[in-house]
Amino acid sequence: MMKNSGYEYREQVDVWGSGLTIPAYLARKYTHSSEIVWRDRIGRGEISQDGHQVNCDTVLKPGQYILWRRPPWDEPDVPLTFSIIYEDDDLIVVSKPSGLPTMPGGGFFNHTLLSLVKKTWPDATPMHRLGRGTSGAVLFARNARARSILGAVFRKNEITKVYRALATGVPAAQKFSIAMPIGPVPHPKLGTVHSACPSGKHALSMVSVIEERADTSLLEVRIETGRPHQIRIHLAFAGHPLVGDPLYAPGGTILNPDALPGDCGYLLHAERLYFRHPATQSDIRIWCPPPPELEALL
């Protein structure tokens, strides 16, 4: 492990925070830490409000700003490499290894794909993200114009995203679709996680069997929507969770309440991206070679 440089988190108090003390407000909004932990941080001088040091009895008003100066912390060891698949003045597409988070969160800040990419391209912005355990192609915009156009492309679902996955069991059909909505469900550690949820948001995945391997199947999955952990949830819902997935059980429910969405162990790879270039409008077809475990044996 290696310590990072720390980070400053700044936010404006919501209306519902009116009348709460700072530790009570932070504990309700950020359930990863108890009120006692937030009180300790205030005591160490890590929390300020509108530029002034606070105490645990400070009562909040809507519109005020809270700043948490988080001291440097040890980040877990992860693969700190990536390779370039495509690059021009507007875009970069890189290959992310399994185990490397795309964005900061969950204890990761410097040890992320975003941090690594920004060392070479400071203005690069990821247009989507892959789960920590998912490998494959990630598209970055290099300027504001490309960022705006590609943002609209993603919102309008004008990009094709194709994945490879190793799933448990053998599906009854060679091709099938999964349309279970995805939304938040209770989780003892995080409050909620995304899972199969009839009242959730529309989600659609198109699945094809590439190869059957005894009691597992190599699958191609094209996602028509981009919900969090969509492929993991949908294949689990269909009765074929990813081999080694620590979180999602058959039916799309939570397998292990101690597991977190960022836990690795499954095999999922973002293999292809098809979209129009934001500047030239030419067709861009990205292929990111899968890891050996996800190559067809025959």
C-alpha positions in Angstrom: 0.0 0.0 0.0 1.0 3.6 -0.6 -0.3 6.8 0.9 -1.9 9.3 -1.4 -1.8 13.1 -1.0 -5.2 13.4 0.7 -8.3 15.1 -0.6 -10.7 17.9 0.1 -14.4 17.2 -0.1 -16.6 20.3 -0.4 -20.4 20.3 -0.5 -23.4 22.7 0.1 -25.9 21.9 2.9 -29.3 20.7 1.6 -32.6 21.9 3.0 -33.1 18.8 5.0 -29.8 19.5 6.8 -31.3 22.6 8.5 -31.1 22.5 12.3 -28.8 19.4 12.4 -25.4 19.5 14.0 -22.5 18.9 11.6 -21.7 15.4 12.8 -25.4 14.4 12.7 -25.7 15.8 9.2 -22.6 14.0 7.9 -23.4 10.7 9.5 -26.9 10.7 7.9 -25.6 11.6 4.5 -22.4 9.5 4.5 -23.3 6.3 6.2 -19.9 4.8 5.8 -18.9 6.7 9.0 -20.8 7.0 12.3 -21.5 10.2 14.1 -18.8 9.3 16.6 -16.2 9.1 13.7 -17.3 12.4 12.3 -17.0 13.9 15.8 -13.4 12.6 16.0 -12.6 14.3 12.6 -14.0 17.6 13.8 -11.9 17.3 17.0 -8.8 16.8 14.8 -9.6 20.0 12.9 -10.4 18.2 9.6 -13.9 19.8 9.1 -14.6 23.5 8.4 -17.8 25.4 7.6 -17.7 28.4 5.3 -14.0 28.7 5.9 -14.2 28.6 9.7 -13.3 25.8 12.1 -16.3 24.2 13.8 -17.2 22.2 16.9 -19.6 19.3 17.3 -22.5 21.5 18.4 -22.4 23.8 15.4 -25.9 23.9 13.9 -26.3 24.0 10.1 -28.3 26.2 7.8 -29.2 25.5 4.1 -26.7 27.0 1.7 -23.7 26.8 4.0 -20.6 25.0 2.7 -18.8 22.2 4.6 -15.2 21.2 3.8 -13.6 18.0 4.9 -9.8 17.9 4.5 -9.2 14.2 4.5 -5.6 13.4 5.5 -3.5 11.1 3.2 -4.5 7.5 3.5 -3.2 4.1 2.3 -4.8 3.0 -0.9 -5.1 -0.7 -1.7 -2.6 -2.1 -4.3 -4.1 -2.5 -7.8 -2.8 -2.8 -11.3 -1.5 0.7 -12.2 -1.2 0.2 -15.9 -3.3 0.7 -19.0 -2.7 0.5 -22.8 -3.9 2.9 -25.5 -6.2 1.5 -28.1 -7.0 4.7 -30.0 -5.9 8.4 -29.8 -6.5 11.6 -31.7 -7.0 15.3 -30.8 -10.5 14.7 -29.5 -10.6 11.1 -28.1 -8.6 8.5 -26.2 -9.7 4.9 -25.8 -7.7 2.9 -23.3 -7.8 -0.7 -22.1 -8.4 -0.9 -18.4 -7.2 -4.0 -16.5 -9.4 -5.9 -14.1 -8.9 -4.7 -10.5 -8.2 -1.0 -11.4 -11.2 1.3 -10.5 -12.2 3.7 -13.2 -13.1 6.6 -10.9 -12.3 7.7 -7.3 -14.4 6.1 -4.6 -14.5 3.4 -2.0 -11.1 4.3 -0.6 -9.5 4.8 -4.1 -8.2 8.2 -5.3 -4.8 8.1 -6.9 -5.1 4.4 -7.7 -7.7 4.9 -10.4 -7.7 4.8 -14.2 -8.7 8.5 -14.2 -5.7 9.5 -12.2 -3.3 7.5 -14.4 -4.8 8.9 -17.6 -4.7 12.5 -16.4 -1.0 12.3 -15.8 -0.6 12.3 -19.6 -3.8 14.1 -20.7 -4.9 16.5 -17.9 -8.1 17.5 -19.6 -9.3 14.0 -20.3 -12.8 13.1 -19.1 -14.2 9.5 -19.0 -17.5 9.3 -20.8 -18.5 6.1 -19.0 -17.1 3.8 -16.4 -16.4 0.1 -15.9 -16.7 -1.8 -12.6 -13.5 -2.3 -10.8 -13.4 -6.0 -11.7 -14.4 -5.4 -15.4 -11.6 -5.1 -17.9 -11.7 -3.5 -21.4 -12.3 -0.3 -23.4 -13.0 3.0 -21.7 -13.6 6.1 -23.8 -12.3 9.5 -22.8 -13.0 13.0 -24.3 -10.0 15.3 -24.6 -11.8 18.7 -24.9 -15.1 20.4 -24.0 -16.6 20.1 -27.5 -16.0 16.3 -27.7 -17.2 15.9 -24.2 -20.5 17.7 -25.0 -21.2 15.8 -28.2 -20.3 12.4 -26.7 -22.4 13.1 -23.7 -25.4 13.5 -26.0 -24.4 10.3 -27.8 -24.5 8.4 -24.5 -27.8 10.0 -23.4 -29.4 9.2 -26.7 -28.0 5.6 -26.7 -26.2 6.2 -30.0 -23.2 4.1 -29.0 -23.0 0.3 -29.2 -21.3 -1.5 -26.2 -20.5 -5.2 -26.5 -19.0 -7.3 -23.7 -17.7 -10.8 -23.1 -18.6 -12.7 -19.9 -18.1 -16.1 -18.4 -21.3 -17.2 -16.8 -22.4 -20.2 -14.7 -24.6 -22.8 -16.4 -25.7 -23.1 -20.0 -28.6 -21.0 -21.2 -31.5 -22.8 -22.8 -31.5 -20.4 -25.9 -28.5 -19.4 -28.0 -29.8 -15.8 -28.1 -32.1 -14.1 -25.6 -32.8 -10.7 -24.1 -33.1 -9.6 -20.4 -35.3 -6.6 -19.6 -35.4 -6.6 -15.8 -35.4 -3.0 -14.3 -32.5 -2.1 -12.1 -32.7 0.0 -9.0 -31.5 0.4 -5.4 -32.1 -2.4 -2.8 -31.1 -2.4 0.9 -27.5 -3.3 1.8 -26.3 -3.6 5.4 -22.9 -1.8 4.7 -23.7 0.7 2.0 -27.3 1.5 2.7 -28.3 0.5 -0.8 -26.8 -1.2 -3.9 -28.1 -1.7 -7.4 -29.8 -4.9 -8.1 -32.8 -6.4 -9.9 -35.7 -4.2 -8.8 -39.2 -4.2 -10.5 -39.6 -0.5 -9.5 -36.2 0.4 -10.9 -35.1 2.0 -14.2 -35.6 0.3 -17.5 -32.6 -1.9 -18.5 -32.1 -4.1 -21.6 -29.3 -6.6 -22.4 -29.1 -8.8 -25.5 -27.2 -12.0 -24.9 -25.6 -14.5 -27.3 -23.9 -17.8 -26.4 -20.4 -17.9 -28.0 -19.3 -21.2 -26.5 -20.5 -23.8 -24.0 -17.9 -25.1 -21.5 -19.3 -28.0 -19.4 -21.1 -26.1 -16.6 -20.2 -22.6 -17.8 -20.8 -20.5 -20.9 -18.8 -17.8 -22.7 -21.3 -15.1 -23.6 -21.5 -12.0 -25.7 -23.7 -9.3 -24.2 -24.8 -6.1 -25.9 -26.3 -3.5 -23.5 -29.0 -1.2 -24.8 -28.8 0.8 -21.5 -26.0 1.6 -19.1 -27.3 0.9 -15.6 -24.7 0.2 -12.8 -23.5 -3.4 -12.8 -26.2 -4.1 -15.5 -24.6 -7.3 -17.0 -23.8 -8.8 -13.6 -27.3 -8.2 -12.4 -29.1 -9.3 -15.6 -27.2 -12.5 -16.0 -27.8 -13.3 -12.4 -31.5 -12.5 -12.8 -31.6 -14.9 -15.7 -30.1 -17.7 -13.6 -26.6 -17.4 -14.9 -24.5 -15.2 -12.6 -20.9 -14.5 -13.6 -18.5 -17.2 -12.5 -16.9 -15.9 -9.3 -19.2 -13.0 -8.7 -19.2 -12.4 -5.0 -22.2 -10.1 -4.9 -25.1 -11.2 -7.1 -27.0 -14.5 -6.8 -29.4 -16.3 -9.2 -32.5 -14.1 -9.5 -30.4 -10.9 -9.4 -30.6 -10.7 -5.6 -27.7 -10.1 -3.2 -25.7 -13.3 -2.6 -23.5 -12.1 0.3 -24.4 -9.1 2.5 -20.7 -8.6 3.3 -19.7 -8.3 -0.4 -19.4 -4.9 -2.1 -20.0 -4.0 -5.7 -16.3 -3.3 -6.1 -15.2 -6.7 -5.1 -13.5 -8.6 -7.9 -13.4 -12.3 -8.9 -15.7 -12.4 -11.9 -14.7 -12.3 -15.6 -16.3 -9.5 -17.6 -14.7 -7.6 -20.5 -15.8 -4.5 -22.5 -14.7 -5.8 -25.9 -16.2 -3.4 -28.5 -17.4 0.2 -28.9 -19.1 1.6 -32.0 -19.9 5.3 -32.3 -19.6 8.3 -34.6 -16.5 10.6 -34.1 -17.6 13.8 -32.5 -15.6 16.0 -34.9 -15.5 14.1 -38.2 -18.7 12.1 -37.9 -16.8 9.1 -39.2 -17.6 5.6 -37.9 -15.3 4.6 -35.0 -15.1 0.8 -34.3 -13.1 -0.1 -31.2 -12.0 -3.6 -30.4 -10.2 -4.4 -27.2 -8.7 -8.0 -27.1 -10.3 -10.0 -24.3 -8.1 -11.8 -21.7 -7.2 -15.4 -22.4 -9.9 -16.7 -20.1 -12.6 -15.1 -22.3 -11.2 -16.2 -25.6 -13.1 -18.9 -27.4 -11.5 -22.3 -27.0 -12.7 -23.6 -30.4 
